[in-house]
Amino acid sequence: MDKETFYITTPIYYVNDVPHIGHAYTTIAADVLSRYHRSKGDKVFFLTGTDEHGIKIQRASEEANKTPKEFVGSIAEKFKEAWASLNISYDNFIRTTDSAHEAAVKAVLQELYDKGHIYKGNYEALYCVGCEQFKMKSDLVDGKCPDHKVAPEVRSEECYLFRLSAFEERIKELIESETFKIMPLERRNEVLSFITTEGLSDISISRDKEKVHWGIDLPFDPSHTTYVWIDAFLNYLTGLGWPNNEANLNTFWPPSVQLMAKDILRVHATIWIAILLALELETPREYFIHGYFTVDGQKMSKSLGNVINPVALCEEYGADVIRYFILSEFPFGTDGDFSIKRLEEAFNSDLANDFGNLLHRSVSMMFKYYDGIIPAPSGADEGADHELKSLIEEVKGNLPGLYADLRFKEILAEIWLIIRRANKYIDEVAPWSLFKEKNEERLASVMYNTLEAIRISASLVAPFMPEVSARILGQLGADQQAVPSLSFGHLEPDTVVEKGEPLFPRIDLAAKA
């Protein structure tokens, strides 16, 4: 396969509060994709970060009796800690208070103003402070923002506006032609329906500095600060070092995939795309929109006390367990429910019973029959061998398409077909009987085949469970391979297998209950 470039972004997370499991969901998905593409040898750039300006931050810092700078700094560090605990391998963590970002935002605003895309006028609209977004009446439920359950403010003031309306037809054409692709399809259809029925109106991009001081000054009128959305969108460019790092821009732009939740799709699909068109830059190739989390069937809420801290989860269960569970539980792109009970059940069934048991029983037999030294396979394959090997080839063939469609749940299900088939293979061929019968030729092939199935499974699951994968490959003596071969027969005979600690000690669910 030809080596390609792959540029993936998460939204930059708003720092009015600490990271939670919803933030982790997007970031883990991006990390899995970036690790997969790196394993293929692609050039990868993975960008994440924090969004640190705006009225919501200004108010939150006042409530915390901190300056905005102090407030955003402390929360940004918590995001970095969360991503470290989850083993997130980003290439850049951008903060919108970075001086290089702020300078680039000012340069863009000046360019858009000079080109006539920004003008001074009056703007009246409904604005939800919680969302940091303008709302249409059709967005409201009983006159309130459906997410924050409060009536939006009516804002009418002199400000600077961006000529979003001028880009309506071009944006629509880009989406319809799939030059700019939005997935899943129902999200694409939502955006097209909005553009068709509501149309795109010019949008305010500034606030009077006396009202919102915590923002980037407009370069052509420092009495106004920039709306947080305009500032935030540009991180996808400045995170590459734009405009100073032309090499990065030439290599990675446009983004291959931008991940986000459905609440921010509309502004990304309209305002962000229009800004790129105004700057005469290519639009992203694809947005992939995932759903919302509930926790035990309820929306996450501080008042309910069900906001889940990803750092605490990692301390309790381990990063790889959280990474596995959060992407295996329901299809990416749909809403789903997070449950500690389901996590622990999946831990015992998928990880302890299936994967952990396969490794443990196989290594134990290796020491019983071969003193831990991998035997050379001998003799012709039999029926069970063919079935195991053909399944591995089938799964390997299916994975690239599933990765392209971001079908993480299905990818893991495919890998688990190999793991479960390998457990069944052991039961069918019964190495213990071959040992008693002194059928040394057949026993050597069976044990070699089993270890190869484990090695390939560990290699395939590496983007999701990097630490577990490395431990397994290390036990099998395959840890020196930077990108282990996925072809059968890669394990070197006479390599010494290590025993190691149990990967997934079972959770006593009855005791916990």
C-alpha positions as CSV (number, residue, x, y, z in Angstrom):
1,M,0.0,0.0,0.0
2,D,1.3,3.5,-0.9
3,K,2.3,5.6,2.1
4,E,0.0,8.6,2.5
5,T,-0.5,11.6,4.8
6,F,-3.2,11.6,7.5
7,Y,-4.2,14.7,9.4
8,I,-6.8,14.2,12.1
9,T,-8.3,16.7,14.6
10,T,-10.6,16.6,17.6
11,P,-12.5,19.7,18.5
12,I,-10.5,21.9,20.9
13,Y,-12.2,21.4,24.2
14,Y,-13.7,24.4,26.0
15,V,-12.0,24.9,29.4
16,N,-14.9,26.2,31.4
17,D,-14.8,22.8,33.2
18,V,-12.6,19.7,33.7
19,P,-12.4,16.9,31.1
20,H,-15.1,14.1,31.2
21,I,-15.8,10.9,29.4
22,G,-17.4,12.6,26.5
23,H,-14.2,14.5,25.7
24,A,-12.3,11.2,26.1
25,Y,-14.5,9.4,23.6
26,T,-13.6,11.7,20.7
27,T,-9.9,11.8,21.7
28,I,-9.6,8.0,22.0
29,A,-11.2,7.6,18.6
30,A,-8.7,10.1,17.1
31,D,-5.8,8.4,18.8
32,V,-6.8,4.9,17.5
33,L,-7.0,6.3,13.9
34,S,-3.6,8.0,14.2
35,R,-2.0,4.9,15.6
36,Y,-3.5,2.7,12.9
37,H,-2.2,5.1,10.1
38,R,1.3,5.3,11.8
39,S,1.4,1.4,11.8
40,K,0.9,1.5,8.0
41,G,3.8,3.9,7.7
42,D,1.7,6.9,6.8
43,K,2.8,10.4,7.8
44,V,0.4,11.4,10.6
45,F,-0.4,14.6,12.4
46,F,-2.9,14.4,15.3
47,L,-4.1,17.7,16.7
48,T,-6.1,18.3,19.9
49,G,-6.1,21.1,22.4
50,T,-8.2,23.6,24.4
51,D,-10.4,26.5,23.5
52,E,-9.7,29.3,26.1
53,H,-11.5,32.5,25.2
54,G,-15.0,33.9,25.5
55,I,-17.7,35.1,27.8
56,K,-18.3,31.7,29.4
57,I,-14.6,31.5,30.5
58,Q,-14.7,35.1,31.6
59,R,-17.6,34.4,33.9
60,A,-16.3,31.0,35.1
61,S,-12.9,32.6,36.1
62,E,-14.8,35.4,38.0
63,E,-16.7,32.7,39.9
64,A,-13.5,30.9,40.7
65,N,-11.8,34.2,41.9
66,K,-9.0,33.7,39.4
67,T,-7.8,35.8,36.4
68,P,-8.9,34.2,33.1
69,K,-5.3,33.4,32.4
70,E,-4.9,31.5,35.6
71,F,-8.2,29.8,35.2
72,V,-7.6,28.5,31.7
73,G,-4.1,27.4,32.5
74,S,-5.2,25.2,35.4
75,I,-8.0,23.5,33.3
76,A,-5.8,23.0,30.2
77,E,-3.3,21.1,32.4
78,K,-6.1,18.8,33.5
79,F,-6.8,18.0,29.9
80,K,-3.2,17.2,29.3
81,E,-3.2,14.9,32.4
82,A,-6.3,13.1,31.2
83,W,-4.8,12.5,27.8
84,A,-1.6,11.3,29.4
85,S,-3.5,8.8,31.6
86,L,-5.3,7.5,28.5
87,N,-2.1,7.2,26.5
88,I,-3.1,9.7,23.8
89,S,-0.3,10.1,21.2
90,Y,-1.1,13.6,19.9
91,D,1.4,15.5,17.8
92,N,0.4,18.9,19.1
93,F,-1.7,20.2,21.9
94,I,-2.8,23.7,21.0
95,R,-4.1,26.3,23.3
96,T,-5.9,29.3,21.8
97,T,-4.0,31.5,24.3
98,D,-0.7,30.6,22.6
99,S,0.9,33.8,21.3
100,A,1.5,32.3,17.9
101,H,-2.2,31.3,17.6
102,E,-3.4,34.8,18.6
103,A,-1.1,36.5,16.1
104,A,-2.3,34.2,13.3
105,V,-6.0,34.9,14.2
106,K,-5.3,38.6,14.0
107,A,-3.7,38.2,10.6
108,V,-6.7,36.2,9.3
109,L,-9.1,38.8,10.6
110,Q,-7.2,41.6,8.9
111,E,-7.1,39.7,5.6
112,L,-10.8,38.9,5.7
113,Y,-11.5,42.6,6.5
114,D,-9.2,43.8,3.8
115,K,-11.0,41.5,1.3
116,G,-14.4,42.8,2.3
117,H,-15.6,39.6,4.0
118,I,-16.0,41.5,7.3
119,Y,-18.0,44.7,7.7
120,K,-19.4,46.8,10.5
121,G,-23.1,46.7,11.2
122,N,-25.8,45.8,13.7
123,Y,-26.8,42.3,14.6
124,E,-29.8,41.0,16.5
125,A,-30.1,37.3,17.3
126,L,-30.7,34.7,20.0
127,Y,-27.6,33.7,21.7
128,C,-27.0,30.8,24.2
129,V,-24.1,31.5,26.5
130,G,-23.8,27.9,27.4
131,C,-23.3,26.8,23.8
132,E,-21.4,30.0,22.8
133,Q,-23.6,29.8,19.7
134,F,-26.4,31.8,18.0
135,K,-29.6,29.9,17.8
136,M,-32.5,29.8,15.4
137,K,-36.0,29.8,16.8
138,S,-36.4,26.3,15.3
139,D,-33.4,25.1,17.5
140,L,-35.3,25.9,20.7
141,V,-37.7,23.6,22.7
142,D,-40.3,25.6,24.5
143,G,-38.3,28.7,23.8
144,K,-35.2,27.3,25.5
145,C,-31.9,25.8,24.4
146,P,-32.5,22.0,24.5
147,D,-29.0,21.4,25.9
148,H,-28.8,24.0,28.6
149,K,-32.6,24.4,29.4
150,V,-32.4,28.2,29.5
151,A,-33.9,30.8,27.2
152,P,-31.2,32.3,24.9
153,E,-30.3,36.0,25.3
154,V,-31.5,38.4,22.6
155,R,-28.4,40.3,21.5
156,S,-28.7,43.5,19.5
157,E,-25.6,45.6,19.3
158,E,-23.1,47.2,16.9
159,C,-20.5,44.7,15.9
160,Y,-18.5,43.4,13.0
161,L,-20.1,40.7,10.8
162,F,-18.8,38.0,8.5
163,R,-20.5,37.7,5.1
164,L,-21.5,34.1,5.6
165,S,-24.4,34.5,3.2
166,A,-22.0,34.9,0.3
167,F,-20.8,31.3,0.6
168,E,-24.2,29.6,0.9
169,E,-24.3,28.1,-2.6
170,R,-20.7,27.0,-2.6
171,I,-21.0,25.3,0.7
172,K,-24.1,23.5,-0.4
173,E,-22.4,22.3,-3.6
174,L,-19.3,21.1,-1.7
175,I,-21.5,19.0,0.6
176,E,-23.8,17.6,-2.2
177,S,-20.8,16.6,-4.4
178,E,-19.1,15.1,-1.3
179,T,-16.0,17.1,-2.1
180,F,-16.5,17.9,1.6
181,K,-17.9,14.8,3.1
182,I,-20.1,14.6,6.2
183,M,-20.6,11.2,7.9
184,P,-22.9,9.6,9.0
185,L,-25.3,10.4,6.2
186,E,-28.1,11.6,8.4
187,R,-25.8,14.3,9.7
188,R,-25.0,15.4,6.1
189,N,-28.7,15.5,5.4
190,E,-29.4,17.6,8.5
191,V,-26.9,20.3,7.3
192,L,-28.3,20.4,3.8
193,S,-31.8,20.6,5.2
194,F,-30.8,23.5,7.4
195,I,-29.1,25.4,4.5
196,T,-32.1,24.8,2.2
197,T,-34.8,25.8,4.7
198,E,-33.1,28.4,6.9
199,G,-30.4,29.7,4.6
200,L,-27.2,31.3,5.8
201,S,-27.2,34.8,7.2
202,D,-24.2,37.1,7.9
203,I,-22.9,36.3,11.4
204,S,-21.5,38.5,14.1
205,I,-17.8,37.9,14.8
206,S,-17.1,40.4,17.5
207,R,-18.3,41.8,20.9
208,D,-17.8,45.2,22.5
209,K,-14.6,44.8,24.6
210,E,-16.3,46.5,27.6
211,K,-18.7,43.5,27.7
212,V,-16.3,40.7,26.7
213,H,-12.7,41.5,27.4
214,W,-11.4,37.9,27.5
215,G,-10.8,37.5,23.8
216,I,-8.5,38.4,20.9
217,D,-8.7,42.1,19.9
218,L,-9.8,42.8,16.3
219,P,-6.7,44.1,14.6
220,F,-8.7,46.8,12.8
221,D,-10.7,47.9,15.8
222,P,-9.3,47.0,19.2
223,S,-12.4,48.2,21.0
224,H,-13.9,44.8,19.9
225,T,-12.9,41.3,20.8
226,T,-13.3,38.3,18.5
227,Y,-16.1,35.8,19.0
228,V,-14.7,32.6,20.4
229,W,-15.9,30.5,17.5
230,I,-13.9,32.4,14.9
231,D,-10.8,32.2,17.1
232,A,-11.3,28.5,17.8
233,F,-11.9,27.3,14.2
234,L,-8.5,28.6,13.2
235,N,-6.7,26.2,15.5
236,Y,-6.9,23.6,12.8
237,L,-4.5,25.7,10.8
238,T,-2.4,27.3,13.5
239,G,-2.0,23.8,15.2
240,L,0.1,22.9,12.1
241,G,2.3,26.0,12.7
242,W,0.5,28.0,10.0
243,P,1.2,30.5,8.5
244,N,5.0,30.2,9.4
245,N,5.4,26.5,8.9
246,E,4.7,26.1,5.2
247,A,6.2,22.6,5.1
248,N,3.6,21.3,7.6
249,L,0.8,22.9,5.8
250,N,1.9,21.6,2.4
251,T,2.3,18.1,3.8
252,F,-0.9,17.7,5.9
253,W,-3.5,20.2,4.7
254,P,-6.4,19.7,4.3
255,P,-7.5,17.6,7.3
256,S,-8.3,14.0,6.4
257,V,-10.9,13.6,9.1
258,Q,-12.2,16.1,11.7
259,L,-14.1,14.4,14.6
260,M,-16.8,16.2,16.5
261,A,-20.0,15.7,18.4
262,K,-23.3,16.6,16.6
263,D,-23.9,19.8,18.7
264,I,-21.1,21.7,16.9
265,L,-21.6,20.3,13.4
266,R,-23.7,23.1,12.0
267,V,-21.2,25.9,12.8
268,H,-18.3,23.7,11.6
269,A,-20.1,22.9,8.4
270,T,-21.0,26.5,7.6
271,I,-18.8,29.2,9.3
272,W,-15.6,27.2,9.3
273,I,-16.0,26.1,5.7
274,A,-16.8,29.7,4.7
275,I,-13.7,31.0,6.4
276,L,-11.6,28.5,4.4
277,L,-13.3,29.5,1.2
278,A,-12.7,33.2,2.0
279,L,-9.0,32.4,2.6
280,E,-8.9,30.4,-0.6
281,L,-7.8,27.2,1.2
282,E,-9.0,23.7,0.6
283,T,-11.8,22.4,2.8
284,P,-11.5,19.3,5.0
285,R,-12.0,16.0,3.2
286,E,-14.4,14.6,5.9
287,Y,-16.2,15.3,9.1
288,F,-17.3,12.3,11.2
289,I,-19.9,13.1,13.7
290,H,-20.4,11.0,16.8
291,G,-23.3,10.9,19.2
292,Y,-23.8,11.8,22.8
293,F,-23.2,9.8,26.0
294,T,-25.6,9.1,28.7
295,V,-24.5,7.5,32.0
296,D,-26.7,4.7,33.2
297,G,-29.5,6.0,31.0
298,Q,-29.2,9.7,32.2
299,K,-27.6,12.7,30.7
300,M,-24.3,13.6,32.3
301,S,-24.9,16.4,34.9
302,K,-23.1,17.9,37.8
303,S,-26.3,18.1,39.7
304,L,-26.8,14.3,39.3
305,G,-23.2,13.6,40.2
306,N,-22.7,11.3,37.2
307,V,-20.0,13.2,35.3
308,I,-17.3,10.5,34.8
309,N,-13.6,11.5,35.2
310,P,-11.4,9.6,32.7
311,V,-8.4,9.8,35.0
312,A,-10.2,8.1,37.8
313,L,-11.4,5.4,35.4
314,C,-7.8,4.8,34.3
315,E,-6.6,4.5,37.8
316,E,-9.4,1.9,38.6
317,Y,-9.3,-0.2,35.4
318,G,-6.3,0.8,33.3
319,A,-6.2,3.0,30.2
320,D,-6.4,0.1,27.7
321,V,-9.5,-1.3,29.3
322,I,-11.2,2.1,29.0
323,R,-10.0,2.5,25.4
324,Y,-11.4,-0.9,24.5
325,F,-14.7,-0.5,26.2
326,I,-15.6,3.0,25.1
327,L,-15.2,2.0,21.4
328,S,-16.6,-1.5,21.6
329,E,-19.9,-0.8,23.4
330,F,-21.8,0.9,20.6
331,P,-21.2,2.0,17.0
332,F,-19.3,5.3,16.5
333,G,-21.7,7.8,15.2
334,T,-24.7,6.8,17.3
335,D,-25.7,7.9,20.8
336,G,-24.8,5.4,23.6
337,D,-24.9,4.7,27.3
338,F,-21.9,4.4,29.6
339,S,-22.3,2.0,32.5
340,I,-19.7,0.8,35.0
341,K,-21.6,-2.4,35.3
342,R,-21.3,-3.1,31.6
343,L,-17.7,-2.1,31.6
344,E,-16.9,-4.7,34.3
345,E,-19.0,-7.3,32.5
346,A,-17.1,-6.7,29.3
347,F,-13.8,-6.8,31.3
348,N,-14.6,-10.2,32.5
349,S,-16.0,-11.7,29.3
350,D,-14.1,-10.1,26.5
351,L,-10.8,-9.3,28.2
352,A,-10.3,-11.8,31.1
353,N,-12.2,-14.9,29.7
354,D,-11.3,-14.4,26.0
355,F,-8.0,-12.6,25.5
356,G,-6.4,-13.0,28.9
357,N,-7.3,-16.7,29.2
358,L,-6.0,-17.4,25.7
359,L,-2.6,-16.0,26.5
360,H,-2.4,-17.6,30.0
361,R,-3.3,-21.1,28.9
362,S,-1.1,-21.0,25.9
363,V,2.0,-19.7,27.7
364,S,1.4,-22.3,30.5
365,M,1.4,-25.1,28.0
366,M,4.5,-23.7,26.4
367,F,6.4,-24.1,29.7
368,K,4.8,-27.5,30.4
369,Y,5.7,-28.9,27.0
370,Y,8.7,-26.9,25.8
371,D,10.2,-25.1,28.8
372,G,9.0,-21.8,27.2
373,I,10.9,-22.2,24.0
374,I,8.9,-21.8,20.8
375,P,9.0,-24.9,18.7
376,A,9.3,-25.0,14.9
377,P,6.1,-26.1,13.2
378,S,6.3,-29.4,11.5
379,G,3.9,-31.5,9.4
380,A,1.1,-30.5,7.1
381,D,-1.8,-28.3,8.1
382,E,-5.0,-30.1,9.1
383,G,-8.6,-28.9,9.0
384,A,-8.6,-26.8,12.2
385,D,-5.3,-25.2,11.2
386,H,-6.7,-24.1,7.8
387,E,-9.8,-22.7,9.5
388,L,-7.8,-20.6,12.0
389,K,-5.4,-19.3,9.3
390,S,-8.2,-18.5,6.8
391,L,-10.1,-16.6,9.4
392,I,-7.0,-14.5,10.2
393,E,-6.6,-13.7,6.5
394,E,-10.3,-12.8,6.2
395,V,-10.2,-10.4,9.2
396,K,-7.0,-8.7,8.0
397,G,-8.7,-8.1,4.7
398,N,-11.8,-6.6,6.3
399,L,-10.1,-4.2,8.6
400,P,-8.9,-1.5,6.2
401,G,-12.4,-0.8,5.0
402,L,-13.8,-0.7,8.5
403,Y,-11.1,1.8,9.6
404,A,-11.9,3.9,6.5
405,D,-15.6,4.0,7.7
406,L,-14.6,4.6,11.4
407,R,-16.4,1.4,12.4
408,F,-14.5,0.8,15.7
409,K,-17.0,-1.5,17.3
410,E,-16.9,-3.7,14.2
411,I,-13.1,-3.7,14.0
412,L,-12.9,-5.0,17.6
413,A,-15.5,-7.6,16.9
414,E,-13.5,-8.8,13.9
415,I,-10.3,-9.1,16.0
416,W,-12.2,-10.9,18.7
417,L,-13.3,-13.5,16.1
418,I,-9.6,-14.5,15.9
419,I,-9.2,-14.6,19.7
420,R,-12.3,-16.7,20.2
421,R,-11.4,-19.0,17.3
422,A,-8.0,-19.5,18.8
423,N,-9.5,-20.5,22.1
424,K,-11.8,-22.9,20.3
425,Y,-8.8,-24.2,18.3
426,I,-7.0,-25.2,21.5
427,D,-10.1,-27.1,22.7
428,E,-10.5,-28.9,19.3
429,V,-6.9,-29.9,18.8
430,A,-6.3,-30.7,22.5
431,P,-2.6,-30.2,22.9
432,W,-2.7,-32.1,26.2
433,S,-3.8,-35.2,24.4
434,L,-1.1,-34.8,21.8
435,F,1.5,-34.5,24.6
436,K,0.2,-37.7,26.2
437,E,0.3,-39.5,22.9
438,K,3.8,-38.1,22.3
439,N,2.7,-36.8,18.9
440,E,5.5,-34.3,18.9
441,E,5.2,-33.2,15.3
442,R,1.6,-32.3,15.6
443,L,2.0,-30.7,19.0
444,A,4.8,-28.4,17.7
445,S,2.6,-27.2,14.9
446,V,-0.5,-26.6,17.2
447,M,1.5,-24.6,19.7
448,Y,3.2,-22.5,17.1
449,N,-0.1,-21.8,15.4
450,T,-1.7,-20.8,18.7
451,L,1.1,-18.4,19.5
452,E,1.0,-16.9,16.0
453,A,-2.8,-16.3,16.4
454,I,-2.1,-14.5,19.7
455,R,0.7,-12.4,18.2
456,I,-1.4,-11.3,15.2
457,S,-4.3,-10.5,17.5
458,A,-2.0,-8.4,19.7
459,S,-0.7,-6.6,16.7
460,L,-4.1,-5.9,15.3
461,V,-5.5,-4.6,18.6
462,A,-2.5,-2.3,19.2
463,P,-4.2,1.0,18.1
464,F,-6.9,0.4,20.7
465,M,-4.8,-1.2,23.4
466,P,-1.2,-0.2,22.9
467,E,0.1,-1.2,26.4
468,V,-1.6,-4.6,26.3
469,S,-0.3,-5.2,22.8
470,A,3.2,-4.4,23.8
471,R,3.1,-6.6,26.8
472,I,1.8,-9.6,24.8
473,L,4.3,-9.1,22.0
474,G,7.0,-8.8,24.7
475,Q,6.0,-12.1,26.3
476,L,6.2,-13.8,22.9
477,G,9.6,-12.4,22.1
478,A,8.2,-10.2,19.3
479,D,8.7,-6.8,21.0
480,Q,11.7,-5.9,18.9
481,Q,9.6,-5.6,15.8
482,A,8.5,-1.9,15.4
483,V,5.7,-2.9,13.0
484,P,5.3,-6.7,13.5
485,S,4.5,-8.6,10.3
486,L,0.9,-9.6,10.2
487,S,1.7,-12.6,7.9
488,F,1.5,-16.0,9.5
489,G,4.9,-17.6,10.3
490,H,6.6,-14.5,11.6
491,L,7.5,-15.8,15.1
492,E,11.0,-17.2,15.3
493,P,11.3,-20.8,16.5
494,D,13.7,-21.1,19.6
495,T,12.5,-17.7,20.9
496,V,11.9,-17.9,24.7
497,V,8.4,-17.1,25.9
498,E,8.0,-15.2,29.1
499,K,5.3,-16.0,31.7
500,G,4.3,-12.6,32.8
501,E,1.6,-11.4,35.2
502,P,-2.1,-12.0,34.3
503,L,-3.2,-9.4,31.8
504,F,-6.8,-9.1,33.1
505,P,-7.4,-10.4,36.6
506,R,-11.1,-11.1,36.8
507,I,-13.3,-8.6,38.7
508,D,-15.4,-10.2,41.5
509,L,-18.7,-8.7,40.4
510,A,-20.6,-10.3,43.3
511,A,-18.3,-8.8,45.9
512,K,-18.5,-5.3,44.2
513,A,-22.3,-5.5,44.1
